[in-house]
Amino acid sequence: MTKRSFIIDTTSLSTARPLLDNGFYAGTIVNASVEGKEGKQYFKIVEEKVWNKDTGTREPTGDYILSGMIVFGVALTSKKAIKLLQQDEPRFFGNIFLRFDKETYALQDNIPLGQLLNAVGLGTTNFGEMVDFESDEDIEVPEELESIPDIVSKLNALEYGKQLFELVCQAINNQPVKAKIIKQVSQDNPDTQENVLDRGSSYAPFCGVLPYEDGCEEDLED
């Protein structure tokens, strides 16, 4: 019998993914968008819900408001992260929820958004002046929204907001940053941990990134 010249060893396979220690890692913002896969819309008109402390639930008020979200990824350029995770561009994802005043449609104060724009040097950029928009009194009204008061104004405000944040996403894409990566219990398996982009807490919200520092991707130990 001819002796085999190859071998497959199944005795030393990994049982869990390697994890980064909590810390900041160089990266680049990628795929920032106001839409999800297959055109899923993150900007929409929804029924307002408020927290009822007596029932411990969020209950509808009957009013309809503008709601939005931007999503983004951070592709790590940290040499330490790339080596440990054995990936060319380890990616982590974040999102920022946007709320608008239900009377004026103005954007409500948003700490993570302010942090993100400052992290990439765009905190003083007036994106509102960059939007080329004119209200359309004949804007198409979806059938399911026809009964909502002042729906034409709401839809125009929604379209304006979407266009503005499309400009924001274009501006932050490909910007270098330092991403804060942390370990947390996996949502899919409570017995394991996973790395995620740190989003802070409801009391101390965080966008997950800080300004880039020259050469911070050169973090491999000698």
PyMOL commands that set and color helices and strands:
alter all, ss='L'
color gray80, all
select helices_A, chain A and resi 37-39+79-85+111-119+127-130+143-145+151-172
alter helices_A, ss='H'
color red, helices_A
select strands_A, chain A and resi 23-33+44-52+57-76+91-99+176-185+193-197+209-211
alter strands_A, ss='S'
color yellow, strands_A
deselect
rebuild
show_as cartoon
